[in-house]
Amino acid sequence: MSRDPFLGKHGYGAVDAASRIERVRSFTRAQCQAALTVPGLQKTVCAAIERRLRELRGRVVTIRPRG
């Protein structure tokens, strides 16, 4: 089972939907995948995670050399 990305290193964290949705905005793809496995996940949070995954899929990272 994956670690709950809503919890901090001491086991405390976001449990209400609004706080979880706020955290999802900065999640990586791996954190989103782990979050989808959290038991009792609110439907609105699940929808926010799916939106974040779509956003991450749409991003293209371009690295340009300096100079």
HUMO-V135329 format. One line per field, one symbol per residue. ss: DSSP state (h for helix, s for strand, l for the rest). Layout:
ss=???
//
This chain:
ss=llllllslllllslllhhhhhhhhllllhhhhhhhlllllllhhhhhhhhhhhhhhhhlllllllll
//
